[in-house]
Amino acid sequence: MAYRDRRLSLTDLPLSHVVSCSPCFQPYLRFGLQVTVASLVVLGVLFTAKLTALRKRLSRLASFLAPKTV
């Protein structure tokens, strides 16, 4: 545990120190990171699904527009 000088009040400490040394900060940071990673995974899945659907659609369009041989 970090040493705390009892003569200092919260107004004497810089805000960055108070936030990073707060007992709640580490779980909060971990939760924020999990939310960010989950959001990126969801966006990746949606992007991949949309790209796959677009490729299928373009493939069908290309086969429709291709010259027919009799």
VODREN-606293 format. One line per field, with one value per residue (C-alpha): x, y, z; residue number from 1. Coordinates in nm, 4 decimals, padded with zeros to 6 digits. Example, Ala and Ser with C-alpha at 12.3 -4.5 7.8 and 13.67 -1.06 7.14 Angstrom:
2
u: 01.2300, 01.3670
v: -00.4500, -00.1060
w: 00.7800, 00.7140
kolmar: 1, 2
This chain:
70
u: 00.0000, 00.1234, 00.2340, -00.0043, 00.1067, -00.1789, -00.0906, -00.2014, -00.5649, -00.7316, -00.6961, -00.3168, -00.2922, -00.3103, -00.6274, -00.4327, -00.2845, -00.6235, -00.7793, -00.4992, -00.4431, -00.8124, -00.9085, -01.2015, -00.9929, -00.8398, -01.1744, -01.3221, -01.0306, -01.0634, -01.4389, -01.3808, -01.1239, -01.3637, -01.6392, -01.4001, -01.2791, -01.6349, -01.7419, -01.4520, -01.5342, -01.8997, -01.8011, -01.5585, -01.8243, -02.0772, -01.8219, -01.7262, -02.0913, -02.1676, -01.8597, -01.9536, -02.3089, -02.1749, -01.9374, -02.2223, -02.4393, -02.1631, -02.0955, -02.4628, -02.4670, -02.1521, -02.2967, -02.6215, -02.4361, -02.1968, -02.2620, -02.4697, -02.3384, -02.5898
v: 00.0000, 00.3482, 00.5846, 00.8772, 01.1973, 01.2869, 01.6575, 01.6690, 01.7202, 01.6230, 01.9798, 01.9550, 01.6440, 01.6583, 01.5080, 01.2447, 01.1111, 01.0916, 00.9102, 00.6612, 00.5810, 00.5452, 00.1894, 00.2023, 00.3168, -00.0189, -00.2066, 00.0915, 00.0906, -00.2863, -00.2525, 00.0264, -00.1869, -00.4837, -00.2639, -00.1287, -00.4747, -00.6111, -00.3181, -00.3753, -00.7460, -00.6721, -00.4140, -00.6615, -00.9313, -00.6903, -00.5603, -00.9133, -01.0161, -00.7082, -00.7644, -01.1295, -01.0333, -00.7708, -01.0216, -01.2712, -01.0010, -00.8890, -01.2496, -01.3030, -00.9774, -01.0750, -01.4135, -01.2458, -00.9952, -01.2497, -01.3344, -01.6471, -01.9203, -02.1272
w: 00.0000, -00.0801, 00.1918, 00.2414, 00.4064, 00.6437, 00.6237, 00.2594, 00.1712, -00.1551, -00.2803, -00.2411, -00.4589, -00.8369, -00.9816, -01.1783, -00.8534, -00.6833, -00.9788, -01.0427, -00.6747, -00.5926, -00.4896, -00.7302, -01.0254, -01.1209, -01.1461, -01.3302, -01.5750, -01.6247, -01.6880, -01.9415, -02.1211, -02.1330, -02.2774, -02.5400, -02.6414, -02.6549, -02.8734, -03.1113, -03.1368, -03.2147, -03.4752, -03.6303, -03.6535, -03.8044, -04.0546, -04.1583, -04.1966, -04.4056, -04.6214, -04.6777, -04.7757, -05.0157, -05.1783, -05.2288, -05.3792, -05.6168, -05.7148, -05.8044, -05.9980, -06.1904, -06.2827, -06.3914, -06.6106, -06.7612, -07.1263, -07.1661, -07.3902, -07.5776
kolmar: 1, 2, 3, 4, 5, 6, 7, 8, 9, 10, 11, 12, 13, 14, 15, 16, 17, 18, 19, 20, 21, 22, 23, 24, 25, 26, 27, 28, 29, 30, 31, 32, 33, 34, 35, 36, 37, 38, 39, 40, 41, 42, 43, 44, 45, 46, 47, 48, 49, 50, 51, 52, 53, 54, 55, 56, 57, 58, 59, 60, 61, 62, 63, 64, 65, 66, 67, 68, 69, 70
